[in-house]
Every structure is written in structure tokens, then in C-alpha cells.
Amino acid sequence: MKKSVLLASAAVMMCYFTSCGGGKKTEEAPATAETATAEAAVPEYKLMNDLPTVDLSTFPKDKDGKITIFDGKSFNGWRGYDKTDVPGAWVIDDGAIHIKGSGEGEAGAKDGGDLIFASKLKNFELEFEWKVGKGANSGVFILIQEVEGEPSYISAPEYQVLDNENHPDAKLGKDGNRMSASLYDMIPAKPQNSKPFGEWNKGKILCYKGTVVYYQNDEAVVEYHLWTPQWKEMLDKSKFSKDKWPLAYELLLNCGGENKEGFIGLQDHGEDAWFRNITVKVLD
């Protein structure tokens, strides 16, 4: 993940998440000095709800209900976050989706940006394989809301994808909570069983009625529960806390919005990463 820019607002209004576009103001009791200092105002935002989506039922499904959302040959169903097409930095390489590293981090990426599968998911099991180049950083997101002018991770929990041995992020955070398969900056993956850069790892994310479990190389390594007091407590202690980044805090606290659903996405962090054998099983 990247460093975040702290958003600020002088208005003392409460902004809540809606599925039909942007922050919405509601009238509150007149603010006092106490309430003004106690509550960090949430900046207004706009959801990009008019971008193209695809019908998941048109993708091939096997006898176990697994839907292939990447056929190894085309970007059918995929597009850039907040875009209508696939950015040129994403290519298909030997049956895998490959983000070509710019060598300059996300800020220096040319024709890049995150990639999403353009069908919102609610209760699902996502399986994929991933590998990274030496010193590379990427991630897999769930429940993305497309927010105008903001990065995908502002609204979406992340499954970290990382070269643990060579990328400095592995040593940052707390207790290894930025290493591969961790809930980024909140829960470390245990056991930490990733393979070295250049080798394929198996990943899986189970998301069902707020319970989320991450798997790495066939072992459950992280579990958390969205929309609970425990989820709020974790956000309060993270880089997405209300005082550090009020908009991210609001969106993540209510991630998935009113319908508790969103897009899955792959991160462009400016470094080489590959993804293949991507399937989804709907659990509704």
C-alpha cells in the first residue's frame, strides 16, 4: 500500500455512505466547541456508479460452482478502477495477468492504476494464484467502492501481496501485519508461509455475511469480522483511523456500502506482479 494524503474538512457535518452516489449531508443539532473537537468531519465524496459492469452469469462455471473470471487469454470482464478500459501497464503474460512495474512506485506509474473485475460481489469465495518480482508489492482488494479522485484502497480491505524478504513494507507496520496475506496494516498472516519472489503462491479470500478469512498456500492465516466493534477497534489503531484519514475511516467502517457488496481488485504498486487461475464462487 501507499502513503495516504490526509483529507480535511472544516464543515461540521456528518457524512454517511450511500449506494447512489457520494457523501450525503444530514442536519444535526447546532455544533458546540466540544462536538467540533470531538468529531472529525468527513469530507464529501462521489461514488462512480455509472461505469460499465458485467453479468457474472455469462462466465463459465464448473460443477462445483466456481466461476472462471479470468480465462488466461483476455481481459473480458476487467477494467481499470474508475476507468472504462484496461490501462496499458496491465498485460496478459503466459496465461497470467501481469502488472508491468514502472520502477517508480505508484506515483510514477505510466498508464497504470488498479484493475477491477466489473461485477459487484457480496458473499463469495475468491481463489487465485500470485507471484511477484524481487522487491515487489501488490495486493488483492474486496468490496471496492469506486470513489471519484480517490484510490481503490480507500474503501476496500486488502489481502497483501509482497516479497517479504526484499520489500521494506514487510518490516513496517506492527508484528508483521504488512507481510503477504495479511489484512494490510491490521492483522498479520499467521503462519507466514509465502514462497519467495518468482514462485507461485495460492491465495483465497472467503467473505460471507461479514466474516472474512484469508488463506495462503492452503492454510487459513487471517480471520476478521466486518461491521463489528472489533472491526472499528482495528480501524482506530490503523493508518486508516478517523484522525489520520477520516474519509477512508468512514468508507472502511461501512465497507460495501448499504448493500454490503463491491468489486474485487488487483493493485498496481509500480512493481511487477502476476495473477492467474482466478475464480469466484458465489455463496448467496
N, C-alpha and C positions, 0 to 999 in steps of 0.2 A: 504493500500500500504506500501511499504517498503522504507527504506533509499536507496538512489541510490549512486552508485560509479561514481564519475566524470571521464569521459573519456577525454583524452587529446591527441593532435597530434601536432607534430612540423611542419609537412608539410603544406605549404600554398597553398593548392589545394581546389577547391570546389568539393563537392561530392553530386551527386543528386540521387534520388531514382528511381530505375528501377524495372520492374517486372521479369527480367530474371536473377537476382542473384547478389546482392551485390552493394556496392558503386562503382561508375564509375568516373574515373578522366577525367576532361576535361582541355585542355590547356587554360591558362589565360595569360593576359599581365603580364610582369615581376612585381613581388611584390615590393612594396616600404615599408618603415618603417611605413608609415601611414596606408596602406592597411593591413599590417601584424598585426597591433594592432587593427584595426577597425573590422576585420573579424575573428571570432573564427573558426578554421579549424574543419571540420567534419571528425572524424575517418572513415576509411573504414569499411565496414561490408559485410556480406554474407547472402543472403536470402536462406532459406532451401526450395527449390521448388520441391524437389524430394520425399517428404514424402507422404504417402498414403492419398487419398481423397475419398469421396463417392459421389454417384449420388443422389442428393436430390429428383429426380423424383421417386425413388424406395421406398420412405417413405410414409406412409398413409396420405391422405388429406381429410378433411371433406368438406361439401357442401359450406362452407364459404371461402375455400381456405387455411385454417390453416393446416400446415403440422406438424405432431407429430414427433419430433426428439429425444424424449426420451420415450420409451414405458413402463417405470416403472419396467422393468424386466432385461434388458440387456444394455450393453454399445455399442450396434450397432450404428456405425457412429462416435463414440467418440474415442479419443486417447489423450495421453499426448502431451503437447506443445513441439515441437522439438523431439518427440518420435514416435515410430511406434505402441506402445501398451499403455494400461491404467496403470498408476502407481498404486502400491498396496495400497497406502493410500486412494484411491478412491474406495468406495464400494456402493452397492445398498442396501438401508435400508428402508424397509417398503414402497416400491414404490417411493423412492426418491434417488437421487444421494447425497452421503454423503462423505465429506472430513473429515477423522478422524484426529482430532487435535493432533499434536505432543507435544504440551505444551511448545515448544521451539522456536516458531516463524518460519518463512520460512526457515531461515538458518539451523535450527535444524531438519527440516522435514526428515523423513525416508521414502524412496520410494514414494516421493510426487512430487510436481510440478503442474503447472496449467493444466487444462483439456480443450480441444477444441472439437467442433463439426467440422468434417473434410470436410466441404463444404463451399467454399467462398460465401459470400453474399454481395449484393450491395445495393439495395433498398428493405427494408423489415420491418416487424413488428414482433418483438420478444416478446413473453409473457412467463412468468414463475412465480413460487411461490418460496419464500425463507424463511428460518428461520436460526437463529444462536444460538449457545450455549452462556452461560453467558460470557461476556467479549470478544466475538469473532469478527473477522474481516475477510471479504472476498470481492468479487467483481465480476461483470459481465463485460466482455470486448467486444468491437465490432471492426471490421476492423483490426484484428490482422494480422501482417506480421510475419512469423517465422524467426527470426534473430539468426544466429548461435552464441551461447555463451551469449545471452542476454535474459532478462526476457520478458514475453509477453507484459507487460505494457509499454515497451519502444516505442511501435508503436501504442498503442490502447487506445482510450478514455475509461474511466471506469465509470460504474454505481456502486457506493459504496454500499456495504452490511456490516452492522455494528450493534452491540449492542451499541446504543447511550448512554445508561445510565452507562455502565460499562467499555467501552474501551476508553483509553485516547485519541485516534485519534479524537474522537468527539469534543474535546476541543482544538485541534490544528488547523493549517490552519488559515483561516480568515472567520469570520461571519458564521461559521458552514459549510464551504464548504468541510468538510471531514465526515459529518454525512450521514446516509443512504440515498440512491437515489440521492446524489449529483454527479455532474460531478467532480470527485475527484480533490481536490486542486484548483478548478477553479470557479464553480458555486454552491452555496448552494441550496439544495432542499427546496422549499417553496410552500405550507406549509409543515412543517416537521411532517408527520403523521404516522411514523412507529410504529409497535407494539413491545412490549417488547420481550426480548430473549425468545426462546422456543415457540413463536407463529408464525404462518404462515403469511407472507406478500405477496401481489400481486405486481409483477413488470411488466413493459412493456417498451420497447425501440422502438420508431419509427425512422427509418433512411430512408430519401428519398431525393435524389439529394442534399445532404449536410445539410439539415435541420434535426436535431436530437432532439427528445422530450423524456424525461423520465417521466414515470408515477409511482406513488406509491399508492397502495390501491385505485385505480380508479381515482386518481387526477393527473393532469399534474403538475409536480413540477420543471422541468428544461427544458429550450429550448436553443439551440445554433446552430451555422451555420458554418460548416466546410469550410476550404479553403477560408475564407474571411479575410479582415483586422481585424475584430473583433476577429476572432479565433487566429490570430497571436498575437494580443494585450494580449489576455488571457494567451497564452503560455509564452509571455515575462514576465509576472508577476507571473508565477508559478514556482514550483520546477523543471520544465522541460525547463526552459529558456535556451537560447543559451549559456550564460556564465556559467550556472551551469551544463548543461548536453547537449553538442552540438549534440550528436548523437540522443538522444531522441527528441530534438527540431526539427531536420531535418525530422525524421520519422513522428512525430506527425503533423508537419506543412503540410506535404504531405500525411496524413494518408490514407490508402487504396491504395497507390501507383498509378501507371499510370492508372489502371483500376478502381480505387476508389472502391475496394472491399476487403474483408478479412474475417477471421474466427471470430466466437463468441467464448468466453471462460469463464471458471469459475476459480476463483482464489483459490489457496492453500496458505493461510497465516499462516498455522501452527495451526489453531484453527477450532473448529467444525462448519460446515455449511452444510445445506441441500438445495437441489433444486428439484422441481418436476413440473409436468404439463407444460413441455417446448414445445412450438410450435413456428413455423415461418410461416409468410405469406409473400410471395414474391410480391413486389409491382411494378416490372418492367412492 
